[in-house]
Amino acid sequence: MKWMIASDIHGSALYCDRMLDAFRREGAGRLLLLGDLLYHGPRNDLPEGYAPKMVISQLSSVADRVFCVRGNCEAEVDQMVLPFPVLADYCLLEQGSHLVFATHGHRYNLENPPQLQPGDVLLHGHTHVPAKVHTETFWYLNPGSVSLPKENSPHGYMTVEDGIFVWKNLEGVEYDRLTL
């Protein structure tokens, strides 16, 4: 099954709409959101098109295909307004013989990784910077940010299918890939 993976919407209805356009265009069966859905947080400027109530409605339209992990900007109240679970610290996926440990990145990250086996993947957002780093044991991957990219990276997401991770901007243009 093809998955689309995105992170750090931060309440931008403008970029959430573009992300959902990409989700439809990709034809992915599931959408994995790596946290920070509704609020911008104290360290970020308001993203363009900031409208958290609208983002609730937009994400609700695909609720039956969404899996989500809790970001550092999620709170209990967010679970009250979103129709899919948003408070899990991590989600596990399998890609062939490899485990993908998906999390937001504020708890589990390169400095504090979970127990992973050789070839497994630590997948997280939080930094707003796309990444593809091979450590001695595992891969660290990051799709970047949908609404507030940093370090001159694009507004983007990634897909994964059959062990192939592909990074794309919101227009669907591929700019990196990794085959496990």
C-alpha positions in Angstrom: 0.0 0.0 0.0 1.2 3.5 -0.8 1.3 5.9 2.1 1.7 9.7 2.0 3.6 11.2 5.0 3.3 14.8 6.0 4.2 16.9 9.1 3.8 20.3 10.7 0.7 21.8 9.1 0.5 24.3 12.0 -3.1 25.4 11.3 -2.6 26.6 7.8 -5.7 25.9 5.8 -4.0 27.1 2.6 -1.2 24.5 2.9 -3.5 21.8 4.3 -5.6 22.2 1.2 -2.5 21.9 -1.1 -1.4 18.8 0.9 -4.8 17.2 0.5 -4.7 18.0 -3.3 -1.3 16.1 -3.3 -2.9 13.2 -1.4 -5.6 12.8 -4.0 -3.1 13.2 -6.8 -0.8 10.6 -5.3 -3.6 8.0 -5.0 -2.2 6.9 -1.6 -4.3 4.6 0.5 -3.4 6.2 3.8 -2.1 9.6 5.1 0.3 9.5 8.0 0.6 12.9 9.8 3.6 13.4 12.0 2.0 16.0 14.4 1.6 19.7 14.9 -1.7 19.9 13.0 -3.6 22.9 14.3 -1.4 25.4 16.2 1.7 27.3 15.2 3.4 27.2 18.6 5.4 29.9 20.4 8.5 29.6 18.2 6.8 29.9 14.8 5.3 32.9 13.1 1.7 32.4 12.0 1.7 30.4 8.7 0.1 31.8 5.6 -3.6 31.0 5.7 -3.7 30.3 9.4 -7.2 29.0 10.1 -7.2 26.0 12.5 -11.0 25.5 12.5 -10.8 25.2 8.7 -8.0 22.6 9.0 -10.2 20.6 11.3 -12.8 20.5 8.6 -10.3 19.7 5.9 -8.7 16.8 7.8 -12.1 15.5 8.8 -12.9 14.9 5.2 -10.2 12.2 5.0 -10.5 10.9 8.6 -11.1 7.3 7.6 -7.6 7.2 5.9 -5.6 9.2 8.5 -3.1 8.0 11.0 -1.5 10.6 13.3 1.1 10.9 16.0 1.2 13.6 18.6 3.3 16.6 18.0 4.6 19.0 20.6 1.8 21.4 19.7 -1.0 18.9 20.2 -3.2 19.0 23.3 -6.1 17.1 24.8 -8.5 19.6 23.3 -7.3 18.7 19.8 -8.6 15.2 20.2 -12.0 16.6 21.1 -12.3 18.4 17.7 -10.5 15.9 15.4 -12.3 12.6 14.4 -9.2 10.5 14.4 -6.6 9.6 17.1 -3.9 12.4 17.5 -2.4 11.6 20.9 -0.1 8.6 20.2 3.6 9.1 20.7 4.5 6.9 17.8 3.2 4.6 15.1 4.9 1.5 13.7 4.8 0.6 10.0 6.4 -2.3 8.2 8.2 -1.9 4.8 9.4 -5.3 3.8 11.7 -6.6 6.5 12.2 -3.1 8.0 10.4 -1.4 10.8 9.5 2.3 10.4 9.2 4.0 13.8 7.1 7.2 13.0 7.0 9.9 15.6 6.9 13.7 15.8 10.6 14.1 16.8 10.4 16.1 20.0 10.8 12.9 22.2 12.4 10.3 19.9 15.0 11.7 17.5 18.7 11.3 16.6 19.8 12.3 20.1 17.3 10.0 21.7 16.4 7.2 19.3 14.2 4.3 20.0 15.6 0.7 19.9 15.9 0.0 16.2 17.5 -2.9 14.3 19.9 -2.5 11.4 18.1 -1.1 8.4 15.1 0.2 10.3 13.8 3.7 9.9 13.3 6.5 12.4 10.8 8.8 10.7 9.9 12.2 12.2 9.0 15.8 11.5 9.4 18.5 14.1 12.5 20.2 12.6 10.7 21.4 9.5 13.7 20.3 7.4 13.7 17.3 5.1 16.3 14.7 6.0 17.8 11.4 4.8 20.6 10.3 7.2 22.1 6.9 7.5 23.5 6.1 11.0 25.5 3.1 12.0 22.2 1.3 12.7 19.2 2.9 11.2 18.0 5.5 8.7 16.6 8.8 9.9 14.1 10.3 7.5 12.1 13.6 7.7 9.5 14.8 5.2 10.0 18.5 6.1 7.0 20.8 6.8 3.8 21.3 4.9 3.4 25.0 6.0 6.5 26.3 7.6 9.6 24.8 5.9 13.0 25.8 7.2 16.5 26.1 5.8 15.2 27.0 2.3 13.5 23.6 2.0 10.2 23.3 0.0 6.7 23.0 1.4 6.6 19.2 1.0 5.8 15.7 2.0 7.0 12.2 1.2 5.5 8.9 0.0 6.5 5.4 0.8 5.5 2.2 -1.1 7.3 -1.1 -1.2 10.3 0.3 0.7 10.8 3.3 -1.6 10.6 6.7 0.1 10.1 9.7 -2.2 10.3 13.3 -1.1 8.2 15.8 -3.1 7.2 19.4 -3.0 3.4 20.2 -2.7 3.2 20.4 -6.5 4.3 16.8 -6.7 7.8 17.4 -8.0 10.2 14.7 -6.7 13.5 16.0 -5.3 14.9 13.0 -3.4 14.4 9.3 -2.9 15.6 6.3 -0.9 15.1 2.6 -1.5 15.5 0.4 1.6 
